[in-house]
């Protein structure tokens, strides 16, 4: 990128590099120069030859590989079982985090929260450790855990680069060593203040982000051979360290004010240069640098991932549960075999090994070459499994919603069912019209069965909203009893006019709907209310508040738009 042009007649707009691969090479170089300050890199790339070239370029930093399923013992260290049994003395081995240097986390989008927290703590507390997270996310809603994304200074996306645009990367060791020697003497001036303002303009709430950007700017200044951070360094920092964190991005940054404010009368000539080597220029150029730094559509995908992660935490995503047979392995716990529990032999030996010397002294009659086990040594295998999720559509099929709304709901159910198999999700449908509601489609993942049931679903009549909530609550309770995690999605225009006893009493119907909504909230059922009326109804928003549900208005959504909105909110 070129430096900020004060004399240009047109507003400055930084242009993306002619060769996108140069930005990738620059990011690797800056990480090699200052791994302590930058803490690492978020590398978004699917498996392929382009990513392999980038990883080959990281060979200078000799990374140690990590896996999302790595155990705490391998990560943090623990008992060396074989050495302890052989010597009779307690022997421990160091974990990977005890070794300084770069760590390489494969499949980082699958990193569990516990591992992300441990790695984040290590990045905060151990200056010698840095991390490259390989994000292989292929779907919207996937991405790096926030605990890691917030701590890694650099971001590189390779999905838009082809093999023909790439080339072999060989980091110049001598030039990097020279830049590292110069790094400590780089003057920053007002760079941190400017980068902080730019981060605020981009809607970045993290306090780490400006510090990471400053480290990036300092490393780039050292790489250029400069003694101070200049605007060109801050442009690189915005592109590599801030742009991907933005929550808003101005479509067209306003032109900078080309007439700077006059200096104070008492300011001595040349004082500004001695106090601050960074020119105090407007920040619009830096903000515009963010708009050209990312490939088209990438910011929207990153924001969708943030929304999906936050929604998944509060949605009906399958709940974690302990299992004795299948799932992700958990640390073994003390217990007794039987009733499906299986002994973890290695964990049991690891528990018993440190006590062998003492036990032989207390029990000299036992053979010295035998391992002495106690009931308290036995450790049981444990796994963490997730329950299946069921999305219960509660669809208004009354005359006020008309047949068009029912058709859209049917289409949305079919579209979400098409994705249910890979996500292990079920879909159910409660329709309400006339005097009552009914469970038109029990929880299923069968698209054929769903289409058959939906095809003959009638519409028209009154709006028994209270009956619909009661039926949905019963369906959710039944799903929970079968080990599933239910989520409710209510599609209506909010005009409930039939009470539970079938009478046409609007006031009683509203009162009963409110009571059932509070019952749904009391049971902690995740819920979503979609207002399908042409004008959003305050009463329906009040009902959503009583349910503890999120409220969205989709007055003109078709089936695909409805499915997309549900998928984004529910973390699909």
C-alpha positions in Angstrom: 0.0 0.0 0.0 1.1 3.5 -0.7 1.5 6.2 2.0 -1.2 8.8 2.7 -1.1 11.4 -0.1 -1.6 14.9 1.4 -1.2 16.7 -1.9 -3.6 14.6 -4.0 -6.5 16.5 -5.5 -8.9 13.6 -5.1 -9.8 12.0 -1.7 -7.3 9.3 -0.8 -8.4 5.8 -1.4 -5.9 3.1 -0.7 -5.9 0.4 -3.3 -5.4 -3.3 -2.8 -2.0 -4.6 -3.7 -1.5 -5.5 -7.3 -0.4 -8.9 -6.2 -2.7 -10.3 -3.4 0.0 -12.9 -2.5 2.3 -10.0 -1.4 -0.1 -9.3 1.5 0.1 -13.0 2.6 3.9 -12.9 2.4 4.0 -9.6 4.3 1.8 -11.0 7.1 4.1 -14.0 7.5 7.1 -11.7 7.6 5.6 -9.5 10.2 4.7 -12.5 12.4 8.3 -13.7 12.1 9.6 -10.2 13.1 7.4 -9.8 16.2 5.6 -13.0 17.3 5.5 -11.7 20.9 3.6 -8.5 20.1 1.3 -9.9 17.4 0.6 -13.2 19.4 -0.2 -15.0 16.2 -2.4 -15.2 13.1 -5.9 -16.2 12.2 -5.4 -18.1 8.9 -8.7 -18.7 7.2 -8.2 -21.3 4.5 -9.5 -24.7 3.5 -7.2 -27.6 3.0 -5.3 -27.4 -0.3 -2.1 -26.6 -2.1 -2.4 -22.8 -1.5 -2.6 -23.2 2.2 0.3 -25.8 2.1 2.5 -23.1 0.6 1.7 -20.7 3.4 2.4 -23.4 6.0 5.7 -24.2 4.3 6.6 -20.5 4.6 6.1 -20.8 8.4 8.9 -23.4 8.6 11.2 -20.6 9.8 9.2 -20.4 13.1 9.2 -24.2 13.6 5.6 -24.5 14.7 4.3 -27.3 17.0 1.0 -28.8 15.9 -2.1 -28.9 18.1 -5.4 -30.7 17.6 -8.8 -29.5 18.8 -9.2 -32.9 20.7 -5.8 -32.6 22.5 -5.9 -33.6 26.1 -5.2 -31.4 29.0 -2.3 -33.7 29.9 -0.6 -33.3 26.5 -1.3 -29.5 26.6 -0.4 -28.7 30.2 1.8 -31.6 31.2 1.2 -34.5 33.6 2.5 -37.8 35.0 5.0 -39.8 32.9 3.5 -43.2 33.5 6.1 -45.4 32.0 9.0 -43.6 33.6 7.2 -43.6 37.0 6.5 -47.3 36.9 10.1 -48.1 35.7 11.9 -46.0 38.4 9.4 -46.1 41.2 9.8 -42.3 41.5 7.2 -39.7 40.5 8.2 -38.4 37.1 6.3 -35.7 35.2 6.5 -34.6 31.6 6.1 -31.0 30.3 3.1 -30.1 28.1 3.2 -28.4 24.8 2.4 -25.0 26.3 5.6 -25.2 28.5 7.7 -25.1 25.3 8.2 -21.6 23.9 7.6 -20.9 20.2 4.8 -21.0 17.6 1.9 -23.4 18.0 -0.2 -24.5 15.0 -3.9 -25.3 15.8 -5.5 -27.3 13.0 -9.3 -27.3 12.5 -9.5 -24.3 14.8 -13.2 -23.8 13.9 -13.9 -27.0 15.9 -11.9 -25.8 19.0 -14.0 -26.4 22.1 -14.5 -23.5 24.6 -12.3 -25.1 27.2 -9.3 -25.4 24.9 -9.8 -21.9 23.5 -9.8 -20.6 27.1 -6.6 -22.4 27.9 -4.8 -21.2 24.8 -6.1 -17.7 25.4 -4.7 -17.8 28.9 -1.4 -19.0 27.6 -1.2 -16.2 25.0 -1.9 -13.7 27.7 0.6 -15.0 30.3 3.5 -16.5 28.4 5.2 -14.0 26.1 7.2 -16.7 24.3 4.1 -18.4 22.9 2.3 -17.5 19.7 -0.4 -19.3 17.8 -1.5 -19.8 14.2 -5.1 -20.9 14.0 -6.1 -22.7 10.9 -9.8 -21.9 10.3 -11.2 -24.4 7.8 -14.8 -23.2 8.2 -16.8 -24.2 5.1 -20.2 -23.0 6.2 -21.6 -19.7 7.4 -21.9 -19.6 11.1 -18.6 -21.5 11.6 -15.4 -19.7 12.6 -12.7 -19.2 15.2 -13.8 -19.0 18.9 -13.9 -15.4 20.1 -11.4 -16.2 22.9 -8.8 -16.8 20.2 -10.0 -14.4 17.5 -9.6 -11.5 19.9 -6.0 -12.4 20.8 -4.5 -13.1 17.4 -3.1 -10.0 15.8 -3.1 -10.9 12.1 -5.8 -12.1 9.8 -5.2 -13.7 6.4 -7.9 -15.2 4.1 -6.8 -17.6 1.4 -10.2 -18.7 0.1 -10.2 -16.1 -2.7 -6.7 -17.0 -3.9 -6.0 -19.6 -6.6 -3.0 -21.7 -7.2 -1.9 -19.6 -10.1 -1.8 -16.5 -7.8 0.5 -18.2 -5.3 4.2 -19.0 -5.2 6.7 -20.5 -2.9 7.4 -18.5 0.2 10.9 -18.2 1.6 11.2 -15.7 4.5 14.5 -13.9 4.5 16.2 -14.8 7.8 18.8 -12.0 7.6 16.4 -9.2 6.9 14.0 -10.5 9.6 16.9 -10.5 12.1 17.8 -7.0 11.2 14.2 -5.8 11.6 14.0 -7.6 15.0 17.1 -5.7 16.2 15.5 -2.4 15.2 12.1 -3.2 16.6 12.7 -2.0 20.2 13.8 1.5 19.0 10.7 2.3 16.8 9.0 5.5 17.9 5.2 5.3 17.8 4.1 8.9 18.5 0.4 9.3 18.3 -0.1 6.0 16.3 -1.9 4.2 19.2 -4.4 7.1 19.6 -5.1 7.1 15.9 -5.5 3.4 15.6 -7.8 3.5 18.6 -10.0 6.1 16.9 -10.1 4.0 13.7 -11.1 0.9 15.7 -13.9 2.9 17.2 -15.1 4.1 13.8 -15.1 0.5 12.6 -17.2 -0.6 15.6 -14.5 -2.7 17.2 -15.1 -3.0 20.9 -12.0 -5.0 21.8 -9.3 -3.1 23.7 -6.7 -5.6 22.4 -7.4 -4.6 18.8 -5.6 -1.2 18.8 -2.6 -2.8 20.7 -2.4 -5.6 18.1 -2.6 -3.0 15.3 0.2 -1.0 16.9 2.4 -4.0 17.1 1.7 -4.7 13.4 2.6 -1.1 12.5 5.8 -1.2 14.6 6.9 -4.5 12.9 6.2 -3.0 9.5 8.2 0.1 10.3 11.1 -2.1 11.4 10.8 -4.1 8.2 11.0 -0.9 6.1 14.0 0.2 8.0 12.3 3.2 9.5 12.9 4.6 13.0 9.2 5.6 13.5 5.7 4.5 12.7 4.3 6.3 9.7 1.0 6.3 7.9 2.0 3.6 5.5 2.6 1.3 8.5 -0.7 2.2 10.0 -2.5 1.4 6.7 -0.9 -2.1 6.8 -1.9 -2.5 10.4 -5.5 -1.6 9.6 -5.6 -4.0 6.7 -4.1 -7.0 8.6 -5.1 -6.4 12.2 -8.4 -4.4 12.3 -10.4 -4.8 9.1 -11.6 -8.3 9.9 -12.8 -7.2 13.3 -15.0 -4.5 12.0 -18.7 -4.6 12.7 -19.5 -1.7 10.4 -17.6 -0.5 7.4 -18.3 2.9 5.8 -19.3 2.5 2.2 -17.5 5.7 1.2 -15.2 7.4 3.6 -15.5 11.2 3.4 -12.6 13.1 1.9 -10.0 14.3 4.4 -9.9 18.0 5.3 -6.8 19.2 3.3 -6.4 22.4 5.4 -5.0 21.5 8.8 -5.7 23.6 11.8 -3.0 26.3 12.3 -0.5 25.6 15.1 -0.9 27.5 18.5 0.9 30.8 18.6 3.3 29.7 21.3 4.4 26.6 19.4 8.0 26.8 18.3 8.9 26.0 14.7 9.7 22.3 14.3 8.3 21.3 17.7 5.7 19.0 16.2 8.4 17.0 14.4 10.4 16.5 17.6 7.4 15.6 19.6 5.7 13.2 17.2 7.2 11.7 14.0 3.7 10.7 12.9 1.9 13.4 10.9 -1.5 14.3 12.5 -3.5 13.5 9.4 -7.3 12.7 9.2 -8.2 9.1 9.9 -10.5 8.7 6.8 -7.6 7.2 4.8 -7.0 4.6 7.4 -10.7 3.8 7.6 -10.9 3.5 3.9 -7.9 1.1 4.1 -10.2 -1.4 5.9 -12.8 -1.3 3.1 -10.2 -2.5 0.5 -8.4 -5.0 2.7 -10.9 -7.8 2.7 -12.2 -9.9 -0.3 -15.8 -9.1 -1.2 -18.4 -10.7 1.1 -15.8 -11.8 3.7 -16.9 -9.2 6.3 -20.5 -10.3 6.0 -19.4 -14.0 6.5 -17.4 -13.1 9.5 -20.3 -11.1 11.0 -22.7 -14.0 10.3 -20.3 -16.3 12.2 -20.3 -13.9 15.1 -24.1 -13.8 15.2 -24.4 -17.6 14.8 -22.0 -18.3 17.6 -23.8 -16.0 20.0 -27.2 -17.3 18.9 -26.0 -20.9 19.3 -25.2 -20.3 22.9 -28.7 -19.3 23.6 -30.6 -21.4 21.1 -31.9 -24.9 21.1 -28.6 -26.4 19.9 -28.1 -29.9 21.2 -27.4 -29.8 24.9 -24.2 -31.3 26.2 -24.7 -34.5 28.2 -22.4 -37.1 29.8 -22.2 -40.5 28.2 -20.4 -43.8 29.0 -20.3 -45.0 25.4 -19.8 -42.4 22.8 -18.9 -38.8 22.1 -15.9 -36.5 22.8 -13.6 -38.0 25.4 -13.6 -36.3 28.8 -11.1 -36.6 31.6 -11.6 -39.8 33.6 -13.2 -39.7 37.0 -13.1 -41.9 40.1 -15.8 -44.5 40.1 -16.8 -48.2 40.1 -17.1 -50.4 37.1 -20.5 -51.8 36.2 -23.8 -50.5 34.9 -22.3 -49.6 31.6 -19.2 -47.9 33.1 -15.9 -48.9 31.6 -12.5 -48.7 33.4 -10.0 -46.3 31.9 -6.9 -48.5 32.3 -4.3 -45.8 31.6 -5.9 -43.3 33.9 -6.1 -46.0 36.6 -2.4 -46.8 36.3 -1.6 -43.2 36.3 -3.5 -42.7 39.5 -1.8 -45.7 41.2 1.8 -45.2 40.0 2.9 -42.4 42.4 1.8 -44.5 45.5 3.7 -47.7 44.7 6.8 -47.0 46.8 4.7 -46.1 49.8 2.4 -49.1 49.4 5.2 -51.6 49.2 6.6 -50.3 52.5 3.2 -50.6 54.1 2.5 -54.1 52.5 5.9 -55.9 52.4 4.3 -59.3 52.0 3.2 -58.4 48.5 5.4 -59.2 45.6 7.7 -56.4 44.7 7.2 -56.8 41.0 3.4 -56.4 41.1 1.5 -53.2 40.7 -0.5 -52.5 43.9 -4.0 -51.1 43.1 -6.6 -49.8 45.5 -10.3 -49.3 44.8 -9.7 -45.5 45.0 -7.4 -45.8 42.0 -10.0 -47.0 39.6 -11.0 -44.4 37.0 -14.0 -44.6 34.7 -14.2 -43.5 31.1 -16.5 -40.6 30.3 -17.6 -39.0 27.1 -19.6 -35.9 26.2 -22.3 -36.3 23.7 -24.9 -33.8 22.4 -28.6 -34.3 22.2 -30.5 -34.0 19.0 -32.2 -30.7 18.3 -35.8 -30.3 17.2 -37.1 -27.0 15.8 -40.8 -26.8 16.4 -42.6 -24.5 13.9 -45.8 -23.0 15.3 -47.5 -21.7 12.2 -50.6 -19.5 12.0 -52.9 -21.1 9.3 -55.9 -18.9 10.1 -57.7 -16.5 7.8 -55.8 -13.5 9.0 -52.5 -15.1 7.9 -54.1 -16.6 4.8 -52.9 -19.3 2.6 -49.8 -17.5 1.3 -48.2 -17.4 4.7 -48.9 -21.1 5.2 -47.3 -21.8 1.9 -44.2 -19.9 2.9 -44.0 -21.7 6.2 -44.3 -25.1 4.4 -41.5 -24.1 2.1 -39.3 -23.0 5.0 -39.9 -26.3 6.8 -38.9 -28.2 3.7 -35.7 -26.1 3.1 -34.6 -26.6 6.7 -35.4 -30.3 6.6 -33.0 -30.6 3.6 -30.2 -29.5 6.0 -31.4 -31.5 9.0 -29.6 -34.7 8.2 -26.1 -33.3 8.3 -26.9 -31.2 11.4 -28.7 -34.1 13.2 -31.7 -31.9 13.6 -35.4 -32.7 13.6 -38.3 -30.5 12.5 -41.9 -30.5 13.8 -44.9 -28.4 12.8 -47.8 -27.2 14.9 -50.5 -25.5 12.9 -53.4 -23.6 14.4 -56.7 -22.4 12.8 -60.4 -22.5 13.6 -61.0 -23.6 17.2 -57.7 -25.3 18.1 -54.2 -26.2 17.2 -52.7 -29.6 16.3 -49.4 -31.3 15.9 -49.4 -31.6 12.1 -45.9 -33.0 11.8 -44.2 -34.9 14.7 -40.5 -34.5 15.1 -38.8 -36.0 12.0 -35.8 -35.8 9.7 -37.6 -37.5 6.8 -38.2 -35.0 4.0 -40.5 -37.4 2.2 -42.8 -37.7 5.3 -42.7 -34.0 5.9 -43.8 -33.2 2.3 -46.6 -35.7 2.5 -47.9 -34.2 5.7 -47.5 -30.6 4.6 -49.2 -31.0 1.2 -52.6 -31.5 2.7 -52.4 -28.9 5.5 -55.5 -26.7 5.2 -55.8 -23.0 6.0 -58.4 -20.4 7.0 -60.6 -19.7 10.0 -60.1 -18.1 13.4 -56.8 -17.7 15.3 -56.5 -20.0 18.4 -53.1 -18.6 19.5 -53.4 -19.8 23.1 -54.1 -23.4 21.9 -51.1 -23.2 19.6 -48.8 -22.2 22.5 -50.2 -25.0 24.7 -49.7 -27.6 21.9 -46.2 -26.4 21.3 -45.4 -26.5 25.0 -46.6 -30.1 25.2 -44.6 -31.1 22.1 -41.5 -29.5 23.6 -42.0 -31.4 26.9 -42.4 -34.6 25.0 -39.2 -33.9 22.9 -37.3 -33.2 26.1 -38.5 -36.5 27.5 -37.1 -38.2 24.4 -33.7 -36.6 25.0 -33.9 -33.9 22.4 -33.4 -30.1 22.8 -36.4 -28.2 21.5 -36.6 -24.7 20.1 -39.9 -22.9 19.2 -40.4 -20.8 16.2 -43.8 -19.0 16.2 -45.0 -17.5 12.9 -48.1 -15.4 13.3 -49.6 -11.9 12.8 -50.6 -11.9 16.5 -54.4 -11.7 16.2 -55.4 -14.4 18.7 -59.2 -14.4 19.2 -60.1 -17.9 20.4 -59.7 -19.0 24.0 -58.7 -22.5 25.2 -62.3 -23.5 25.7 -63.1 -22.7 22.1 -65.1 -19.5 22.8 -64.6 -16.4 20.7 -63.3 -14.2 23.6 -60.4 -12.0 22.5 -59.6 -10.8 26.0 -59.6 -14.2 27.5 -57.6 -15.5 24.6 -54.9 -12.8 25.1 -54.8 -13.5 28.9 -54.3 -17.3 28.3 -51.7 -16.7 25.6 -49.7 -14.5 28.0 -49.9 -17.2 30.8 -48.6 -19.9 28.4 -45.9 -17.6 27.1 -44.7 -17.1 30.7 -44.8 -20.9 31.2 -42.6 -21.3 28.1 -40.1 -18.8 29.5 -40.2 -20.5 32.9 -39.2 -23.8 31.4 -36.2 -22.2 29.7 -37.3 -23.1 26.2 -35.4 -21.2 23.5 -38.0 -19.4 21.3 -38.3 -17.1 18.3 -41.3 -15.0 17.3 -41.7 -14.0 13.7 -44.2 -11.3 13.0 -45.6 -11.9 9.6 -48.1 -9.0 9.5 -47.6 -6.1 7.1 -47.2 -3.8 10.1 -45.5 -5.1 13.2 -47.9 -5.5 16.2 -46.9 -4.2 19.6 -49.0 -6.9 21.2 -46.9 -9.6 19.5 -43.7 -7.9 20.7 -45.1 -7.9 24.2 -45.9 -11.7 23.9 -42.3 -12.3 22.7 -41.0 -10.5 25.8 -43.2 -12.7 28.0 -41.8 -15.8 26.3 -38.2 -14.6 26.6 -38.0 -14.9 22.8 -36.3 -13.0 20.2 -38.6 -11.0 17.9 -38.1 -10.4 14.2 -40.4 -8.9 11.6 -40.6 -10.5 8.2 -43.7 -8.9 6.5 -42.7 -10.0 2.9 -40.4 -12.9 3.3 -40.6 -15.9 1.0 -39.8 -19.4 2.1 -36.1 -19.1 1.3 -35.8 -15.7 3.1 -37.7 -17.2 6.1 -35.4 -20.2 6.2 -32.3 -18.0 6.0 -33.5 -15.8 8.9 -34.3 -18.8 11.1 -30.9 -20.4 10.3 -29.0 -17.2 11.2 -30.8 -16.7 14.5 -30.7 -20.3 15.5 -27.1 -21.0 14.5 -27.8 -23.3 11.6 
